Amino acid sequence: MVIYFDNAATTYPKPEEVYRAQDAYLRRAANPGRGVHTLAVESARAIFETRVALASFLGVKSAERLVFTGGCTQALNMALKGFGLASGDLVITSPLEHNSVMRPLHQLERAQGIKVQPLSYKGSGTGVVDLDELTSVLANEHPRLCVMAEASNVTGELLDIAEIAGACRKHGVPLLVDAAQSAGFTDARLDDLGISIWCASGHKGLLGPPGVGILYVSPEVELEPLIAGGTGSRSEELEMPGQYPDRLEPGTLSGPAIAGLGAGVAWLQATGIDRLRRHELFLAERFLSWAQARKDVEIYGPEPGGLRTAIVAFQVTGISADRVADILDRHWGIAVRAGLHCAAQAHRALGTAGTGLVRASFGYFNTADEVDELCRALSRIAASGG
C-alpha cells in the first residue's frame, strides 16, 4: 500500500464518481458536435453540461468562453502564443513560475523578440511578489501582459491574486493566471476578479483525470488559434470560426476526460471546497510543526499559518533530495517528488537550483497517521545519514 504525497503532480485517488463518469461516457460515446444522431448528441450534451457547471463553479457568466484543452500546459501555450505578442513587448512574471510558462515565453523571446522580466522574490511567507514593485513596473514600463502562477508548485506559496488583478486592471494590463496548483483550492470568481485569461489543470485540485485542461478567455481578450482544424461549425470556411469555444477547440475533444472532470467538480461542490482546504492545510501544518522542531530538516516556503496551499518543500541536512525520495519510496512506501519540479526559475529564486528539494503535497484523501509515518521515516533517514 502506497502512502501518496504527490498530489501536486496529480491528485490520487480520485473520487469514485470520476471513474464512473468516464466509464459511462465511453459506453455511450460518439464524436460530439459531429452529427445529429443520438450518440453524438449525448456526447455533446455531456461536454456542454460540464462546461456550464464549470462556469458556475468558477464564477464565469459566459460559459462559452471556457475552452477545454489537453491540459494546463497546452492552455498556457495557447494563451501566450495566441495573444499576439510582438517584438519589444514586455511580459512580466512572478519569480516562481513553472516551465509551462517560462519555456513558451523563451520561445517567444527567440522567435519574436519579446522581453520577459520576472519580478524579484519577496521571500518565503511574505507574499512572493512585492506589490510596490509590481505597481511601479505596471505604471512605468507599460508591459503588454502580466503572467502569474497563483500558487507555487514548489513551495505552495499563494499570491494575493485579487490584489494583483486589481493593480493590473488599474493600469490596463491584461493578467494571465496559471491556476494549475490553485484551482479547486482557492475560491475562484473569475469575472469578479477581472482576470483576463485563466488556465488550469483538470487532474489536480479539480480531481478530474489527466488529459483535460481549462482555458478561460475573458470577452475583452481575443486569442489567435494555435491549432486549426475541424470544429463541426462553419465547415464551408477555411478560417477558424470566430465564436467561442469553437475558435479554440478544433478536433475531437477528450469526452471521457471532460466527463470525469465534471464529476470531479460536482464532487468538490458537494463535499465543500472549504472542507477540503481545511483538511489539507491541517495535514501540511502537522508536518510543518514537526519539521520546525528539528535542526536537520529545512523548510522552504511559508511557515505554519502562512498563506499557502498544502505543498511543502524541504531538505534533509546532508542527504540529497533524490536520495531522500528514493529511500521513502523503496523502504517506506511513501511517494514524494524530488528535484527541480519543472520550475528552474523558482529554484533559482530559492537558491536551490543546484540541489533541488523534496516536495510533499497533501491531499484530501490523506490522513494524519500517514503524515506521522512520513515524519517517522524522515527521522530515521536523517539519523542514519541516508
Summary of the structure (lengths in Angstrom):
residues: 386
radius of gyration: 21.3
end to end distance: 22.9
largest distance: 70.2
contacts: 1350
relative contact order: 0.17
helix: 42%
strand: 16%
